[in-house]
Structure formats: C-alpha cells, structure tokens
Amino acid sequence: MQDAITAVINSSDVQGKYLDSSALDKLKAYFATGELRVRAATTISANAATIVKEAVAKSLLYSDITRPGGNMYTTRRYAACIRDLDYYLRYATYAMLAGDPSILDERVLNGLKETYNSLGVPIGATVQAIQAMKEVTAGLVGPDAGKEMGVYFDYISSGLS
Ligand SMILES: CCC1=C(C)/C(=C/C2=NC(=C\c3[nH]c(/C=C4\NC(=O)[C@H](C)[C@H]4CC)c(C)c3CCC(=O)O)/C(CCC(=O)O)=C2C)NC1=O
C-alpha cells in the first residue's frame, strides 16, 4: 500500500532527486486537506450502516435483482451484497485518508471481476450501488470531502467495469 507521501517520495527517489516544486505542491495539497480527510473518515465510520442502507434503497431495492431469480434474492445473497458494499465504503475511506488508490488495487479489485463473473453477480448493478454510496456519502460529509471520496468510489467502479 502506498499513500500520497510515499508516492511522491518514491518517484523522486527513482530519479535520485530531492522533491521538486511539483512534488512539493502535491505534498502541500495533501497536508492542507488532512483535517478534512480525518473529519470525513470520522463521519463515515459513524454512519457506515446508514450509508449502505440508503444507497441500497436508492439503487437496488424493488428491482429484479431483489426478486426471485435475482442475484440478491435469498437472505444469504442479500447479506453478501450488503457486506460487499460495506467493504467498498471502508476501503474507499482508507484510500481517501491515504490520498492514494493503491490499497484498492491490492485488497479489493484484485481478482474481483473474475469472482463476480463466475458467481453471476451483476457488475452494472454493483456499480450503480457504488455510485449511490458516492451520492449519499457526499450528502453527509459535504462537497469537498465528498469530491475526494468520489475519486475512490469511481476508482472501484472503473476497476470493476
Ligand atoms: C475486501 C475485499 C473483498 C471483496 C470485494 C469481496 C467480494 C465478494 N463478493 C462475493 C459474493 C457476492 N457478492 C454479491 C453482491 C451483489 N449481488 C447483487 O446482485 C448486487 C448488485 C451486489 C451487491 C451490490 C453477492 C449476492 C454474492 C454472493 C453470490 C453467491 O454466492 O451466489 C464473493 C464470493 C465469496 C462470498 O460469497 O463471500 C466475494 C469474494 N470479498 C472480499 O474479501
């Protein structure tokens, strides 16, 4: 896993240089948003179950997916879906705190599409639910932190697509 600081340092180290002004600007931007990130993470962790529930209500409930024959039908599969959404929310929050998406590649997206395809989990509907979490989260944490979280929800969505 990488974060905004190690990303900048690693790329300077590869070139055997001190941080140049663009690297320093990236660090400054990251440090300047530190408080925002920590506050957003606190709000998200206190409201995680609500975020998932509202996102499901916005995107999946009362669709064919929750009816007999749908992939969320049966309590076991419904619970697996909710659990997956909670994973996405938690890992997007980690990535937002780190200011870097690498944790998503390593711990979430690696092999996920293949798993979904082999189980018949619909990817389009999953992406819709992730996008619904993005909206619900932005509503809770405000536009600036919401935009930052949006980067990582979108990263998961495009990694799945
Ligand atoms: C932390 C990283 C991580 C991820 C991301 C993860 C995902 C993940 N989701 C799974 C299943 C599943 N995922 C879903 C999800 C859904 N079905 C729908 O129709 C909805 C659109 C969607 C929810 C948004 C369902 C229903 C299953 C169970 C499928 C089955 O067993 O038939 C499985 C198969 C094993 C299991 O059932 O636990 C994995 C590995 N596991 C991990 O360890």
The ligand as a Gaussian input file, in Angstrom:
#p B3LYP/6-31G(d) Opt

LIG

0 1
 C      -12.390000      -6.914000       0.901000
 C      -12.360000      -7.453000      -0.456000
 C      -13.461000      -8.434000      -0.812000
 C      -14.472000      -8.257000      -1.709000
 C      -14.730000      -7.029000      -2.503000
 C      -15.232000      -9.465000      -1.761000
 C      -16.298000      -9.714000      -2.600000
 C      -17.034000     -10.931000      -2.794000
 N      -18.375000     -10.952000      -3.010000
 C      -18.793000     -12.238000      -3.126000
 C      -20.104000     -12.712000      -3.306000
 C      -21.290000     -11.962000      -3.545000
 N      -21.392000     -10.642000      -3.824000
 C      -22.715000     -10.293000      -4.035000
 C      -23.092000      -8.926000      -4.351000
 C      -24.159000      -8.418000      -5.091000
 N      -25.134000      -9.103000      -5.761000
 C      -26.003000      -8.250000      -6.359000
 O      -26.946000      -8.586000      -7.078000
 C      -25.694000      -6.845000      -6.035000
 C      -25.708000      -5.967000      -7.267000
 C      -24.330000      -6.948000      -5.370000
 C      -24.163000      -6.022000      -4.149000
 C      -24.008000      -4.587000      -4.552000
 C      -23.485000     -11.454000      -3.838000
 C      -25.010000     -11.603000      -3.903000
 C      -22.589000     -12.513000      -3.539000
 C      -22.934000     -13.965000      -3.279000
 C      -23.085000     -14.668000      -4.602000
 C      -23.358000     -16.139000      -4.465000
 O      -22.713000     -16.792000      -3.621000
 O      -24.211000     -16.609000      -5.184000
 C      -17.651000     -13.107000      -3.023000
 C      -17.665000     -14.605000      -3.115000
 C      -17.454000     -15.271000      -1.769000
 C      -18.508000     -14.902000      -0.773000
 O      -19.727000     -15.097000      -1.052000
 O      -18.141000     -14.363000       0.277000
 C      -16.549000     -12.288000      -2.832000
 C      -15.103000     -12.726000      -2.719000
 N      -14.689000     -10.350000      -0.853000
 C      -13.601000      -9.754000      -0.266000
 O      -12.872000     -10.271000       0.619000

